[in-house]
Amino acid sequence: MPDYRYIKYELLDDGLIARITLDRPRTRNAQNRGLLVELNEAFLRAEADDTVRVVILCGAGPLFSSGHDMGSREALEERQPGPNQHPSVTANGGTRLGAEARMLQEWHYFFENTRRWRNLRKITIAQVQGTVFAAGLMLMWACDLIVAADNASFADVVGTRLGMCGVEYFAHPWEFGPRKAKELLLTGDSIDAQEAYQLGMVSKIFPADELSERTLEFARRIAKTNTMAALLIKESVNQSQDNMGFYNALNACFSIHQLNHSHWAEINENHYAVGTAEFGVTPWNEAPPVQPALKEKADASVG
């Protein structure tokens, strides 16, 4: 049995349901490399287990995920030479130079793994609460179904706080719609669970204190569906979406994301690969609280 450090893996209902919990509540389940590698191992473990029919992905603590880990001690140590360096940092392009290293590392650990989880051969349900930030959206969007606590909200702040054109797995126009995607990316504003439900992004909204129990009930209902029928329903919808351009759009936007990184790495004296205050980008750790994208509000200083 794998000894996980950053996640929890449990089997429920005699193994019909696997529940994977992001377990870094102190960092609001920020995604360091160790967590992402363990998460991939857990997804593949559930996929390989023929008893499992449904996989629930959830997060411990008040937030599902705050996105990429931008600076915790663990994240800094695993990137640098030393006893705590994560082995993945020197594999899959990690020893290459410049943009090549960054592109290969992000392709493996931020992009292709997310797309792999989207195509997992089991039905997956994201169980989310609190504000889901940036790369937290990627984890959620990779799942077949999303259920949200009534306190959930969703925001990609990397445009306003990092000078980036969204996260690596760019599903925003498909999940939010084209114009709403532009608005949310350009402002860094959030939408709440109710609007996400109206957009079709969220399937169910449950009271926060009932989220885990109600999600499990929902998963049990899905688990009753014949496994072949469930697989082909998932495959039919995913292939339809891919034939509408989703697969190619993801590839194209990942390349644009790498161009965005390379732009900042070239103009920043320290080669920092995201926007800085010198160029009018508010640092992520100094930014004001996220504001809701209310239809009658245009002034960011209001409210």
Secondary structure, 3 states (H helix, E strand, C coil): CCCCCCEEEEEECCCCEEEEEECCHHHCCCECHHHHHHHHHHHHHHHHCCCCCEEEEEECCCCCCCCECCCCHHHHHHHCCCCCCCHHHHCCCCCCCHHHHHHHHHHHHHHHHHHHHHCCCCEEEEEECCEEECHHHHHHHCCCEEEEECCCEEECCHHHHHCCCCCCCCCHHHHHCHHHHHHHHHHCCEEEHHHHHHHCCCCEEECHHHHHHHHHHHHHHHHCCCHHHHHHHHHHHHHHHHHCCHHHHHHHHHHHHHHHHHHHHHHCCCCCCCCCHHHCCCCCCCCCCCCECCCCCCCCCCC
